[in-house]
Amino acid sequence: MKKMFLTILIAIGLIAGAWLLVKQPNLSDNLSSQCQIKEMTFYYLEQCSWCQKVKNEGTISKIEQLGVKVNKIDAAVGPIRHKFEGVLTFVINEKVYSGYKTFEELKELLVCPTDSKQGLETQNQTSSPVQTEKAFFGEKGEKVVLENGESKLNVAQFNDNKARFYNIEMPGGKIIYFFVIKDRNGIYRAAANACAVCFKTYKGFRQEGDEIVCNNCGNRYPIEKIATEKGGCNPGPINPNLEIRDGQIIINQTDLEQVLDLF
């Protein structure tokens, strides 16, 4: 009888434990998202130094604490569901962002609320909600304009194989900084004055001889490779072989739009 009573107690305990386990609230499930975009995908590699930086800063866990579901995918294992050139890469609202991002930058992309002080400052601002120009510390160059979806430059000025820098206001109000150069093979190339890794420093690039050099990290790139590689600290590709028409270099708006995320 005593043995049977003990068996019943154990059974009741197991049932109660199982019930509590099922009913135990899952923090990630019950934490309502504080952001308008509620899911993000993060592609990384274990050997990627920038990925480790994001990990060490606790960026992903902070995003999860805001109630955002983060799909963490090791790019060496997969599954790869999006097209991108290199890691680290974030996919937010089906838009791909390659390169290092801080917690604050991701919050902005996810449309998360700022603190109350920042919110009051935003409400008291009288300027347009579209920021047309950010502080840029690299060479800003000459201002050019779009006309009928094109910007035109005089081809003759590039015969010295020197990079020339420009800035242009896009239809959405964002300013793009870029450069154009003629390589030793006679090909005219255009690239952003920014890269996917160092773009948030707003320092851009400079030319030293036959190389383009990052003003932030010092990486160097042969002129003949400009606008051919995406990702990393390469100048964001605009066009590796620009059209020449009636003595003018033609830069298309659609090509410029490829580097909008770098500014």
C-alpha positions, -999 to 999 in steps of 0.1 A, spaced: 0 0 0 28 24 9 46 15 -23 15 21 -44 10 55 -26 46 65 -34 41 55 -70 10 77 -73 29 106 -58 57 102 -83 32 100 -112 14 132 -100 47 149 -98 57 139 -133 24 151 -147 26 184 -129 62 189 -141 52 182 -177 22 206 -175 45 234 -161 70 228 -189 43 231 -216 28 262 -199 62 279 -193 62 311 -213 87 315 -240 103 349 -237 110 353 -274 74 342 -283 57 365 -258 80 395 -262 60 418 -285 82 435 -310 90 471 -304 100 476 -341 78 479 -372 98 452 -389 96 420 -368 121 397 -385 157 399 -398 181 374 -413 218 375 -403 244 357 -425 278 352 -410 310 331 -410 328 319 -379 362 331 -394 348 365 -404 364 392 -381 335 417 -387 310 390 -378 329 384 -345 328 421 -338 290 421 -341 289 390 -318 313 405 -292 292 437 -291 261 417 -284 243 433 -313 222 404 -323 210 396 -287 201 433 -282 180 431 -314 163 400 -302 155 417 -269 135 443 -289 112 414 -299 127 410 -334 131 374 -347 167 369 -360 174 341 -383 211 334 -378 226 315 -408 262 303 -411 269 310 -447 293 280 -449 264 257 -439 233 275 -452 205 274 -462 212 305 -484 179 322 -492 191 355 -505 216 368 -531 246 386 -516 283 390 -524 299 384 -490 294 382 -452 285 397 -429 251 404 -444 218 414 -430 184 410 -447 157 433 -435 123 435 -452 138 415 -481 165 442 -486 201 430 -485 226 451 -464 262 438 -467 289 451 -443 292 459 -406 262 475 -388 260 488 -353 230 481 -330 218 517 -336 220 513 -374 201 481 -373 174 497 -351 170 524 -377 166 498 -405 141 478 -384 122 511 -376 126 507 -339 116 535 -315 143 558 -301 144 569 -265 121 596 -253 146 624 -255 154 616 -291 117 613 -299 111 648 -285 140 662 -305 126 646 -336 92 661 -330 107 695 -325 126 694 -357 113 717 -384 135 704 -412 123 681 -440 121 644 -429 144 635 -458 180 641 -449 195 654 -482 231 655 -471 252 639 -443 286 649 -431 311 635 -456 348 638 -447 363 625 -480 367 644 -512 332 657 -522 342 667 -556 322 686 -582 284 687 -580 267 672 -611 230 666 -619 207 641 -634 188 649 -665 164 624 -680 180 596 -659 216 604 -670 245 625 -658 271 635 -684 308 643 -681 333 656 -706 354 626 -716 385 646 -726 394 656 -690 401 619 -681 431 614 -704 456 619 -676 443 587 -658 434 607 -627 403 600 -606 378 628 -605 353 630 -577 317 641 -579 285 644 -559 250 641 -571 216 644 -555 193 615 -563 155 618 -567 148 607 -531 171 635 -518 201 614 -509 235 626 -519 258 601 -536 296 607 -537 315 589 -565 345 590 -587 353 583 -624 386 572 -638 401 561 -671 424 531 -667 455 523 -688 435 502 -711 412 531 -720 382 519 -700 362 545 -681 351 533 -647 327 547 -620 325 537 -584 312 550 -551 335 570 -529 326 545 -502 327 508 -495 305 482 -477 329 480 -447 341 515 -440 312 536 -454 300 548 -420 332 566 -414 324 588 -444 360 592 -453 359 578 -489 389 570 -511 419 587 -527 442 579 -556 479 571 -552 495 563 -585 478 534 -602 458 525 -570 427 537 -552 433 538 -514 407 537 -486 411 567 -464 399 547 -434 416 513 -434 443 519 -460 433 490 -483 445 495 -519 429 485 -552 443 486 -587 425 510 -610 419 481 -635 397 464 -609 376 494 -599 338 486 -601 344 449 -607 340 436 -571 313 439 -545 316 435 -508 345 440 -485 364 473 -487 360 477 -524 347 510 -538 310 503 -544 306 494 -581 286 518 -603 298 508 -637 331 490 -648 328 502 -685 310 534 -690 293 544 -722 309 572 -743 285 591 -764 293 623 -785 324 630 -764 305 626 -731 307 599 -704 272 587 -696 264 577 -660 229 562 -657 206 568 -627 200 530 -624 237 524 -620 240 551 -593 211 536 -574 232 504 -568 252 523 -542 224 543 -524 228 522 -492 264 534 -488 253 570 -481 
